[in-house]
Amino acid sequence: RAADVVAPPYDVLDSDEARVRADGRPWSFLHVSRAEIDLPEGTDPYAPEVYDRAADNLRHMLDAGVLVRDTMPCYYVYRLKMGEHIQTGLVAAASIGAYDANRIRRHEFTRPTKEDDRVRQIEALNAQTGPVLLACRSDPVVNEILARVTGDTPEVDLVADDGISHSLWVVHDRTLIDDITRRFDAMPALYIADGHHRSAAASRVAAGRGLQGDAGTFLTVIFPHDQMLILDYNRVVRDLHGLSPENFLARVSERFSLSPSASPVSPEGTGRFGMYLPGQWYALQIGSGHIPDDPVGRLDVSLLADNLLAPLLGIDDPRRDPRIDFVGGIRGLQELERRVDSGEMAVAFSICPTRMDDLMAVADAGEVMPPKSTWFEPKLADGLVSLVID
């Protein structure tokens, strides 16, 4: 049934897209993660009846035997493949106590509306159904254990409708489970890559239920940091803040070296950017004197924001400013061209992907990254593994 169940993460589709993806698929996990698709069109996805329907749909899948609860605690090994890229990690119930103590480290702020939504979803289902993507520093012993497990035939092996391969192995062996537990418990920290709202919501639910320390857990998939793929997360801006294109280019050249490019610019290296105005690409490089030493300020997304978006285009708060939008690198540079050439946007910027080492450095420093700093691919599937809260 896995191919019938597996679905994209709840937060990468809107209601209309989810309704189309689930059409003719009664066991799609979208009926749980986006249950408004089973209610009249236009239903508020945060309405109480949506969470009630999600709980009903989850119970229906359990009653029908489409989802089966394991009779003993176990780990799972989860492999994702997108083209030539492969990453293999561990599905585990991570400790809320470790999250609250900052051993599971975050690098983003959360928004109350999204956090409240996940709290209501967990409470209604009495389960966590969307795994949090975590990273651990690559460990040769962990890698060897995972390789040993994946030498056997997987319990689940499928290619989803987006072409991503998902394979899952169940780890029943008690000795192996203990070895894995000891190895991860010895790590000084894990890092949230994607899923800050789900993590925060799980912590709130655990606190509300009086679950202290390791008694509270949340659903995670943990990958070695050097196997994870971060794509660029590019920016488009609606206007030039009252500047003519000529004046704008002159102002940009005050802090950046600027040269026209006959082809789209996919920058490589710190402080390098691509910029697209209607019909023309430019390669930008910031002067080294404008690159600070702190882990947040030296990020390329920060360099662009601090030296161009804020002082030239007046975008001081990219979280809330409606003049800026963000385009995941999975859509390609042609999407930047399309949005500018259509007249919807005035200028676009291509950015180097954030490195995992930089993300971990920000988290270790207790700092917060700018919004939309990372775009992880491939995405974890919803529905392969869920965590029941007893």
Salt bridges, closest charged atoms under 4 A:
ASP11 OD2 - ARG198 NH2 3.77
ASP16 OD1 - ARG19 NH1 3.51
GLU36 OE2 - ARG34 NH2 2.79
ASP38 OD1 - HIS31 ND1 2.97
ASP56 OD1 - ARG59 NH2 2.41
GLU108 OE2 - HIS107 NE2 3.74
GLU108 OE1 - HIS196 ND1 3.61
GLU115 OE2 - ARG204 NH1 3.14
ASP116 OD1 - ARG204 NH1 2.83
ASP117 OD2 - ARG118 NH2 2.88
GLU123 OE1 - ARG209 NH2 2.88
ASP139 OD2 - ARG183 NE 3.02
GLU144 OE1 - ARG148 NH2 2.90
ASP161 OD1 - ARG21 NH2 2.94
ASP178 OD1 - ARG174 NH1 3.77
ASP179 OD1 - ARG182 NH2 2.52
ASP239 OD1 - ARG323 NH2 2.72
GLU254 OE1 - ARG251 NE 3.67
ASP317 OD2 - ARG320 NH1 3.12
ASP321 OD2 - ARG323 NH1 3.83
ASP325 OD2 - ARG339 NH2 2.89
GLU335 OE2 - ARG338 NH2 2.90
GLU344 OE2 - ARG339 NH2 2.79
ASP357 OD1 - HIS225 NE2 3.73
ASP358 OD1 - ARG355 NH2 3.20
ASP364 OD1 - ARG105 NH1 2.50
ASP364 OD2 - ARG137 NH2 3.27
ASP390 OD1 - ARG69 NH2 3.09
